[in-house]
Amino acid sequence: MAKSRIPKIPFWAQIVAGLVLGVLFGWLARSQDIGWLQQTLTQVGGIFIQLLKLAVAPLVFFAILVSISNLRKVNNAARLAAQTLIWFMITSLIAVVIGLAIGLLTNPGAGTGLTPKDGKLPEHQGSWIDFLTGIVPSDVITPFTELNVLQIVFMAAVAGIAALKLGPKAQPILTLSESVLELLQKALWWVIRLAPIGTAGLIGRAIVDYGWDLIGKYATFTADIYIGCALVLFGVYPLLLATVAKLNPLQFFKGAWPAIQLAFVSRSSVGTMPVTQRVTERLGVPKEYASFSVPFGATTKMDGCAAIYPALSAIFIAQIFDVQLGIRDYLLIAFVSVIGSAATAGLTGATVMLTLTLSTLGLPLEGVGLLMAIDPILDMVRTATNVAGQSLIPVIVAAREKILDHTAYDSASGSPIDELVDADADADADADADQKVAVPAAA
């Protein structure tokens, strides 16, 4: 007699359930002023984000180091790296133009009821001097303890290039780095399995903290961010796939959707990176190239956080503070978005990038304080757009360079994150079984 088996709930359905429960619990906790529920939602959401951040520093370091060293396995590595960077910049420019256009059409700062007195100086600020001088760390420990991702990327890039130059002598270090990276990714997969629970906590906490009244004050600005990201995500990206890469956009979203949905929940490009790399490889991008382009993109490719968001935010803040922006200012916004996007460094939030933009334009940095309250709501769609772009560009470059596996791309469907998690579980089970069999054999 066959054993009855409980049907498995797809991961996307678990995420949706987490969203619904988060909204319900958040509304209940806020409307009924249930203190213990408010605290529980805050703790659950905070622990989930903290678990993601826990792996960020070592994950970025070893991912960048290994990805650069893997370029030795790829033909025309320099050409691929250059093409990747160029397409990063092209799509960022398109995104910032869309952000500026929406801002100029909708005037998001008008009629909000907000005044300059509502703003406050941010705790962390960015400027071009800080950005340029802050790339090089003063020691090798502080970037990891203070989670300065930009400095970690710099050290990893130097180590990776040095490993390439050393050749066979660096192989022991590279082997160790690959093993550590696999260990970190394995641990992060366990955290990813908790995403539905983390979703409920994060969404619930946002509703408890901010409520619907606050969102109403930022209604136009919030709508602008979501519309701008949607235009890039579901307009620009499919158009580039169809025209530049000659690929079916629907297949891309079928394959990349698990990474996009996890990015929406986690609000962390780096935390989503293992999933992004897996789905990119399943879309037919060679592993050696994907292992370079995805970690590189997770720390520098930010169409949502570093293009659409600062463009709309600059217009919003300028209108609140009654500052007139001209053509020169809009060109500066585009320049900062394309060149300075590495300042976001794949972490939750884009405060550094925003202050970098405002300081370049000479706008009051107190304006950042106006946006901090609504930032978690905005960061979800921004990060989803970031991660989609981080998977898109390797697909486009691979297709143009004729190294894309079209069979794999055309067959990308279903819910790969479930399949990948199951594959990891099966691999663990097989390893355990091998160990159990090996003991009697040895005896």
N, C-alpha and C positions, 0 to 999 in steps of 0.2 A: 504494500500500500504506500503510495507516494506521500511524503511528508508535506503538510500544508506550509506555505511560505508567505510571510507578510510582504505585500507589495512594497517595493522600495520607492520612496518619494524622491522625484528628481531634485537636483540641487537648486535649480531655478525656482521650483515650487517652494522649497524650504526658505529661500530668500524672500519670495513674495509673502509667505506666511509671517516671516520675521518683520517685514515692513508693516503689514496689517496689524499685527499684535503690538508693535512699537507705537503706532499711531493710537491704537485703542488704549493701551496702558498709559501713554503720555497724556492723552486727553482726560482719562479718568483721574490720574494723579494730580493734574493741574486743577481740574474743575472741582474735585472733591477735597483738594488739599490733603492728600494722603502722603504723609511724610516718609513713611518706610518704603512706599512704592517709588517715590521720587528718588530716594537714596539708592534703592536697588537698581533702577534704570541707569543712574549716573555711574554706579560702580561697574555694572555689566559692560556698558559702552566703553568706559575708561580702561578696564582690564583688557578688552579686546584690542583696542588701539595700542595699549602698552605692549601687548604680546607681539604685535606687528612691528612696533618700533624697536623692540628688544633685539631683533635680528638685523635691523637696517644697517648699522655700521659695518659689521663683519661681512654681511651679504654683499653690500656695495663694493667693498674692497676686493674680495675674492672674485666676485662676478666680473668686475672690470679687468682685474689682473689676468684671469683665465681667458676672458673674451679677447683681449689684445694678443695674448700668446697663441690663441687658436687661429689668428689670422695667418700664421705660417702654414696652415693646412689648406688655405683657400687660394686658388689661382686669382691673379689680379686683385690682391687684397687692397692695395693702395687705391685702385680705381673704385672698388666697392665702398671703401670708407669715404672717399670723396663724394661719390654719388649719394650715399646716405646722408651726409652732412648737407649737401646742396638741397635735397628734397625736404629735409627738416626745415631749412630756411624758407623754401618756397611755400610750403604749407603754413608755416607760421605767419608769413606775410599775408597770405590769403585770409587767414583767420583774423588777423588784426584789422585788416580792411573791413571785413564783415562787422567786427565789433564797433569800429568807428562809424560805419554807415548806420547801424541800428541806433547808436547813441545820438547821432545827429538828427535822426528821424523822430525819435520818441522823447527826447529831452527828459531823461530819467530823474534828474534832480529837481524838476519843477513840480510844485504842488505837493511836496512830501510833508511839509510842516516842520522839517528839520532845519536847524540853524547852525552856524559855526560854533555856537556854545555847546552844542551836543557832541562835538568831536573832542578827541583827546589824543595825546601823543602816543604812538605805539611803543611797546617795550623794546622791540627789535626794529632797527632801521637799516636801510641799504643806500649806498651811494656808489658812484663809479670808483672812487678811491678805495672804499672799503671792499668793493667787489674785486678789484684788480689786486690789491695788496693782500686780501683775505684768501686768495687761492693757495698761497704758499704757507704751510703751517710753521709755527715756531718750534714745535717738537712733534714726535710721532704719537704721543699719547693723548694730548688734549683733543684733537679732532674726534677721537672715538668717545671720550668721556662727555664732551659737549655736543656730540652728534652734528659736527660740521661736515655735511655730506660733500660739499664742494672741495674741501681740503682732502677728504678721504679719496675722492675721485682723482685728484691730482697725484696723491701718493701711489694709488693703484696704477695709474697710467704710467708713471715713472718706473715702477717696479715691473710692469708688463713689458715696456719697451726695453728695459735693461735685460729682462729674461730672453727676449727675442735676440738681442745682440750677443748674449752669452752662448746661445745655442745649446748643445748637449749638456754643458756644465750646469745649466739651470733646470734640467729635467727633474731632479729630486724635489726641488721647490715647487715646480709646476704640478707634479703628481700629488704632493701634499695639499696644494691649493685646490685642486680638483676634488679631492676627497672631502676637504673641509666644506667646499661649496655644496657638494651633494648632501652632506650632513645637515647644513643649514637649510637647504631647500626641503629636505625631508621633514625637519622640525616645523618649517613654515606651512607645509601641507597640513599638518595636524591643526595648526592655528586656523587655516582656511576652512577646515571642516566645522569650526565654531562660528563661521560667518553669519549663519541665520540667527543665532543667539545674540551675537554682537550687533546685528542689524536692529533687532528689537530694542536693545539698550540705547544705541546711538540715536535712532529716530525718536524714541520715547523721551530721551534726555533733551533733544532739541525742542520738542513741543513743550516740555515742562519749563525749560529755561526761557523760551522766547514767546511761545503762544502764537495765536493767529493774529492778534492785534498788531504786534511788531511787524509781522510779515506784510500786513496791510500798508504800513508806511513805506515799505520798500517794494510795493507791488510792481511798479513799472520796471524798476531796476532788476528785480528778481526775474520777471518775465523776459527782459532783454537778455540776461545771461543764459537762460534756458533756451530761448529762441536762437540766439547766436550759436550756442554749442550744438543745437539740433541741426542748424543749417550746415555747419561744418561736418558733423557726424553723419548726417543722412543726406546731405546734398553735395558738398565738396568731395568728400572721400569716395562715394560711389561714382561720381563723375570722373575723378582721376583714375579709378580702377577701370572704368569702361573705356575711356579715351586714351589714357597713357599706357596702361598695362594690358588692355584688351581682355579684361577678365570680367566674369559675372559678379557684380557687387553682392548679390544675395548670398552667394557661396561664402564670401568673406565674412559677412555678419553671422552666418550659421557657424562658422568655425571660430570666430573671435568673440562671440557673445559671452561665453563664460568669463573671460577676462574683463570685458566691459562691465558686466553686472557686478563682479566682485569689486572692481574699482569704484563703482557708484556707492557701494556699501562701505568699503574700508577707507575711502578718501586718501589712498596712498598708492602712488605709482610703484614705489619700491616694494611695498608689501605685496603688490599684485604681480610683481615681476616674474616669479616662477611660473605662474599660470599664463602670463603673456608670452613667455618664451615657448612654453609647450604648445599653445594654440598656434603660434606663428610657425613652428616646425610642422604641425599637422596640416597647415595650409600650404605646405610644399616648399617652404624656405629651407635650404640646406642647414643642418645643425651648426656647422662651423661658422656660417655667416650669421645665423640667428643668435648664436651665443655671444657675438660681438654687438650686433645692431640693437638688440632688445635692451641689454643693460645700459648701453650708451644712451638709448632713447629714454630709459626710465629716469635718467638724471639730467637730461637736456631737452627732451622733446615734450613741450608743454603748450599745446595749442589752446587749451582751456584756461590754465592758470597764468600763462605768460603772454598771451596774445589777446583773446577775447576779453578776459576779465580786467586787465589793467587799462585797456582802451576804453571800455565802458565806465570803469571806475574813475578814470581821469576826467571824463566828461561830467559824470555825476557830481564829483567833488568840486569841480570848477563851477558848476551851476549853484551848488549850495553856498559856496564862498563868493559868488558873483564875480568870477574871474573869466575874462573873455579869452578863448583859445583861437589861435589863428592857424594858417596853413603850416607854418614852421613847427608849431606845437604838435600837430598831427603827424608830421614827418618824423619828429623826435620820438613820438609814441611808437611808430612803426619800427624805427631803428632800435629802440630799447627792447622791444618785443622780440625782434629777430636775433639780435646779438646777445642780449642779456638774459635769455631764458634759462641758462644754466644756474642762475641765482636761486631758482625755485628748488632745484636739487631733489625733486621727487618726494618731498615730505608733505605731510598734511598741511594745507594752507599755503597762501601765496603772499604773505605779508611783506617778505623781503623784496620780492619782485615789484609789488605795488609801491613800496616806499622808494625803490630805485627809480621807478617811473615818475613819481611825484616830485622827487628831488631834482630830477633832470629837467622837469618842466617848471620848477619853481613854485609848485602848488603847496599849500599848507599840509604838513604831515599829520596835523590833527584830523584831517579828513579820513585817515585810516581808521580812527576810532569810530567813525560813523558806520563803517562796514563790518566791524568785528562781530557785532551781535548777530548779523544775518549770515556770516561767513560759512558756518557748517552746512546750511541749506544750499548755498551756492557751490560749495566745494565738491559736493557729490557729482553733479553733472560736469563740472570742470574736469575732475579726475577721470571720469568715464571717457570724456573726449580725449584727454591726454593719452590714455592707454590704448584707445582705438588707433590713434595716430602712430603710437609706438609699434604697433603690429602692422599697420598699413604700409609704412614706408619700406620695411624689408621685403614685403610682398611685391611692391611696385618695382623696387630696384632689382630684385631677383628675376622678375618677369622681363624687365628691360635687358638684363644681362644674360637672359636665356639659361638661367640655372634653376628656375622654378619647376618643381615637379607638378605638372598640370593635372596629372591623374589624382594626386593627393589633394590638390586644391578643389577639383571638381567633386570629390567625394566627401569633402568636409561638411558634416551635418550632425544633427543630433545634439547631444550635450557632452562635449568632450571632457568637461571637468569631472563629471561622474565617472566616465570611462577611465580617466587618468587616476582618479582616486582609487577606483576599483583595481586598476592595474598595479598600483603601489601596494594595495592590500594583498593582492594575489602574489606579488613578488615576495612580500614578507612571509606569507603562508608557505610558499615554496621553499624559502630559505629555512624556515623552521622545520619543515618536513625533511629537508636534506640533512639537517643537523640530527634529527631524531633517528633517521635511518643510519647515519654514519656511526653512531655510538655502538649499536649491536655489531655492525660490520667490523669495527675495530676490535671489539671484544672477542 
